[in-house]
Amino acid sequence: MIRKPRTSADPDVSVVIPTLPANDHDAVVDALREGTVEEFEVLVVDDADLDICEARNAGIEAATADVVALTDDDCRPPPEWLARVR
């Protein structure tokens, strides 16, 4: 299942976060919202049946931005991370 807890009409960056149903991904999404980039989307691939590579690939396929960044559910990107990725 792919959820989009953060969307944008015209995102500069799509962030893909593979996770498992038992894991919490809210803190990484909150850290991204506190960043310096306004136009981005977050795709959380929450599927216990997929391995991490399959989950990342599913998120990349569903992304709408030209630039895709990958992070994990236990990471806390610094505020300038998306600006550097972009």
trRosetta pair geometry for C-beta under 8 A, 3 or more apart (Angstrom, degrees):
i j d omega theta_ij theta_ji phi_ij phi_ji
1 45 7.6 153 81 -156 43 48
1 46 5.2 -31 73 70 95 88
1 47 5.8 153 18 -71 61 91
2 43 5.6 -12 -168 -170 108 100
2 44 7.0 151 -156 76 53 47
2 45 5.4 -20 -101 -100 80 68
2 46 7.6 155 -97 21 27 73
2 58 6.4 -152 -66 139 119 109
2 59 6.5 160 -122 -97 118 67
2 62 5.2 93 168 26 170 176
3 43 7.5 151 76 -157 40 50
3 44 4.7 -16 61 59 93 102
3 46 6.3 12 4 6 108 120
4 7 5.0 53 148 -67 126 98
4 41 6.1 -27 -153 -174 111 107
4 42 6.5 138 -155 78 58 60
4 43 5.8 -24 -95 -99 76 62
4 44 7.6 -177 -81 17 25 78
5 25 7.9 173 1 107 149 112
5 29 5.1 -15 94 -142 140 153
5 42 5.4 -34 60 84 83 121
5 44 6.1 37 -5 -9 107 124
6 15 7.9 18 66 46 124 114
6 29 6.3 173 -22 -159 116 102
6 32 6.8 -139 14 102 165 125
6 33 6.6 -158 -98 -78 140 94
6 40 6.8 18 127 100 124 81
6 41 5.9 175 104 -148 77 42
6 42 4.0 61 42 15 104 106
7 11 7.7 -101 -170 -54 48 120
7 41 5.1 18 -125 -120 45 102
7 42 8.0 -97 -59 34 44 65
8 11 4.0 117 65 -75 121 81
8 12 7.9 -29 99 6 158 64
8 38 7.8 124 -119 132 134 65
8 39 4.7 131 -177 -156 152 64
8 40 5.8 101 -12 48 142 16
8 41 5.2 -127 20 -58 88 82
9 39 7.9 -63 52 -137 68 105
10 39 6.1 -21 88 -164 69 135
11 14 5.8 92 112 -68 144 69
11 39 5.3 179 -126 156 41 80
11 40 5.0 78 -152 -132 105 27
11 41 4.3 -81 -70 -10 158 93
11 64 6.1 102 37 81 114 98
11 65 4.2 -81 101 -67 101 114
12 37 6.2 -116 58 -168 131 125
12 39 4.8 93 -10 91 92 102
12 40 6.0 -50 52 -77 80 74
12 65 6.1 35 117 -141 17 132
12 67 6.7 -5 151 42 63 121
12 82 7.8 104 87 165 113 107
12 86 5.0 13 144 -122 124 126
13 37 6.5 21 24 144 122 161
13 39 7.9 119 22 104 69 69
13 40 4.6 -14 66 -119 87 106
13 41 7.8 -164 97 33 52 61
13 65 5.3 156 -138 128 9 167
13 67 4.9 -47 -108 91 72 108
13 68 7.4 142 -165 -104 69 22
13 69 5.6 14 -178 -3 119 112
13 82 5.4 -166 52 -157 156 99
13 85 5.7 77 -122 103 146 120
13 86 5.4 -98 -49 -77 118 89
14 40 7.1 173 -87 -166 27 76
14 41 5.1 -14 -117 66 74 98
14 42 7.9 159 -165 -91 58 22
14 43 6.2 16 179 -4 103 114
14 59 7.8 175 144 159 114 90
14 63 3.4 143 107 -149 165 110
14 64 6.2 137 -74 42 130 55
14 65 4.0 -178 -25 30 88 106
14 67 7.1 164 22 89 70 53
14 68 4.9 -25 70 -110 98 74
14 69 7.3 174 85 25 46 68
15 32 6.1 -131 36 -125 170 152
15 40 6.3 40 -12 166 104 121
15 41 7.1 -168 26 93 73 48
15 42 4.9 -22 68 -110 105 69
15 43 7.0 174 85 25 51 69
15 68 7.8 154 -91 -163 24 58
15 69 5.0 -23 -107 72 73 98
15 70 7.7 156 -159 -92 60 20
15 71 6.3 -11 -169 18 106 107
15 82 7.3 -67 -63 -99 122 109
16 43 5.1 -19 -108 70 66 105
16 45 6.6 15 -170 -11 93 113
16 56 5.8 104 124 -142 137 63
16 59 3.2 121 -140 130 120 141
16 60 6.0 -48 -49 -57 159 61
16 63 6.5 -74 -59 -64 107 119
16 68 6.2 18 -11 -175 113 106
16 69 7.3 177 21 85 72 45
16 70 5.2 -25 66 -107 98 70
16 71 7.7 151 76 29 51 59
17 25 5.6 123 134 -153 141 133
17 28 6.1 146 -121 103 145 142
17 29 7.5 -99 1 -64 162 84
17 42 6.6 6 0 -172 117 97
17 43 7.0 170 25 86 71 51
17 44 4.9 -24 72 -109 105 68
17 45 7.0 178 85 21 48 72
17 59 7.4 155 31 -116 35 160
17 70 8.0 151 -81 -158 40 55
17 71 5.8 -23 -96 77 85 80
17 72 6.8 115 -147 -144 77 17
17 73 5.7 100 175 -72 111 70
18 45 4.9 -27 -109 67 62 109
18 50 7.5 -117 -147 103 115 118
18 52 5.2 132 106 -144 158 68
18 55 3.4 100 -126 112 115 132
18 56 5.4 -61 -42 -57 126 69
18 59 6.8 -124 -66 -16 76 136
18 72 6.9 -33 57 -120 80 68
18 73 7.4 -99 88 -26 47 98
19 23 4.8 -135 -168 76 98 121
19 25 4.8 -82 -73 -59 161 126
19 44 5.9 -17 18 -169 123 96
19 45 6.9 147 25 74 68 55
19 46 5.2 -19 76 -100 97 73
19 55 7.7 -179 18 178 36 152
19 72 7.9 128 -81 -169 74 61
19 73 4.2 81 -101 -56 107 140
20 23 4.8 88 55 0 80 106
20 46 7.2 89 -167 -152 9 67
20 48 5.4 65 -147 -94 88 78
20 73 8.0 -118 22 19 65 155
21 46 5.8 90 -81 175 62 102
21 48 5.6 -47 4 -43 103 109
23 73 4.9 91 139 109 132 156
23 74 7.6 -81 -163 -53 127 86
24 27 6.6 59 124 0 107 97
24 73 7.0 151 86 169 40 117
25 28 5.5 -53 -168 40 69 110
25 29 6.1 68 136 -22 84 104
25 44 5.4 138 103 -129 163 131
25 46 7.6 -121 -3 -82 141 107
25 73 4.2 -79 -97 -131 85 104
26 29 5.7 -61 -149 40 34 110
26 30 6.1 36 154 -21 69 107
27 30 5.6 -51 -145 37 32 114
27 31 6.4 36 153 -22 64 103
27 76 6.5 -50 142 -92 103 100
28 31 5.6 -49 -148 33 34 114
28 32 6.6 36 152 -19 63 103
28 71 6.3 -180 -169 117 133 125
28 72 7.5 -149 -94 99 159 40
28 73 5.7 -135 0 -145 141 40
28 74 7.5 -14 -56 3 122 5
28 75 5.6 62 -114 71 120 69
28 76 6.3 -126 -103 -91 64 50
28 77 7.2 68 -156 2 82 87
29 32 5.7 -53 -152 35 33 112
29 33 6.5 36 150 -21 65 104
29 42 5.6 120 -122 148 94 171
29 44 7.4 -42 -67 -61 122 123
30 33 5.6 -53 -149 34 34 113
30 34 6.6 31 153 -18 64 106
31 34 5.8 -58 -153 35 32 111
31 35 7.4 54 145 -44 59 93
31 75 7.9 -126 67 120 154 68
31 76 4.5 -180 -88 -156 161 72
31 77 5.5 140 128 49 121 68
32 35 5.6 -33 -166 -6 42 122
32 40 7.1 -114 170 98 115 140
32 42 6.1 128 86 -78 159 128
32 77 6.2 48 -82 51 73 122
32 81 7.8 -78 -111 69 71 121
32 82 6.7 84 -150 -44 86 128
34 79 5.8 -80 121 -103 86 93
35 40 8.0 6 72 22 133 148
35 77 7.0 -6 -77 106 126 111
35 78 7.9 97 -107 119 93 43
35 79 4.7 164 -120 -157 54 54
35 80 7.0 171 -152 -62 91 16
35 81 6.3 -82 -117 44 133 83
35 82 4.9 84 146 20 156 116
35 83 7.1 -170 170 -19 109 90
36 79 5.6 81 -28 155 88 92
36 80 5.6 14 12 -103 130 57
36 82 7.1 -171 57 64 70 96
36 83 4.9 -12 78 -40 116 131
37 40 5.3 64 117 -29 120 122
37 82 3.9 -99 15 110 138 126
37 83 5.4 -175 -54 -65 98 69
37 86 6.2 144 -105 -25 140 141
40 65 7.3 -20 -134 -51 61 155
40 82 5.7 -63 -66 -156 157 147
41 63 7.3 161 78 -142 120 73
41 64 6.4 51 23 40 153 103
41 65 6.6 180 28 -23 103 111
43 59 4.5 153 106 -148 125 96
43 62 5.6 149 -142 92 152 117
43 63 6.2 -114 -6 -82 146 74
44 73 8.0 69 -139 -91 103 104
45 50 7.0 -55 152 70 117 150
45 55 4.1 156 111 -171 134 90
45 56 7.3 -149 33 -67 152 27
45 58 5.2 123 -128 81 138 114
45 59 4.6 -104 -38 -56 124 104
47 50 4.4 50 98 11 117 109
47 55 6.1 -179 51 -102 103 101
47 58 7.5 21 20 50 145 164
50 54 4.0 -137 -163 95 99 116
50 55 4.4 132 113 -60 130 81
50 58 6.7 -62 -129 -7 164 138
51 54 5.1 90 51 13 69 104
51 55 7.0 -134 97 -7 32 92
52 55 5.6 -55 -145 37 31 113
52 56 6.4 33 156 -20 65 104
53 56 5.8 -52 -148 35 31 111
53 57 6.3 30 154 -17 64 107
54 57 5.7 -55 -147 38 31 112
54 58 6.3 35 153 -22 65 104
55 58 5.7 -51 -148 34 31 112
55 59 6.5 30 154 -16 63 106
56 59 5.7 -59 -152 38 32 111
56 60 6.3 33 152 -21 67 106
56 70 5.8 16 -138 -126 117 131
57 60 5.6 -51 -144 35 33 113
57 61 6.4 34 156 -19 65 105
58 61 5.8 -55 -151 36 30 112
58 62 6.5 18 155 -10 64 111
59 62 5.8 -64 -146 43 32 104
59 63 6.4 51 152 -45 66 96
59 68 7.8 141 123 -162 93 126
59 70 7.8 123 88 -109 136 87
60 63 5.6 -37 -151 5 33 120
60 68 5.3 71 -123 176 82 169
63 68 4.9 67 129 -99 178 113
65 68 6.6 153 78 -72 96 61
67 85 6.5 143 154 143 129 94
67 86 6.1 148 73 -115 164 54
69 81 7.8 126 -179 145 157 101
69 82 6.9 -132 8 -113 162 71
69 85 4.5 -9 -82 -159 131 158
71 75 4.7 -116 -179 65 106 143
71 77 6.0 -76 -107 -48 157 116
72 75 4.9 103 57 -12 75 106
77 81 3.7 -77 176 19 115 166
77 82 7.2 85 133 -36 146 76
78 81 5.2 130 59 -41 66 97
80 83 5.0 -61 -164 46 67 118
80 84 5.8 68 139 -25 88 102
81 84 5.9 -62 -154 37 28 108
81 85 6.4 26 153 -18 66 108
82 85 5.4 -52 -143 37 36 113
82 86 6.1 40 156 -23 67 104
83 86 5.8 -51 -146 34 29 113
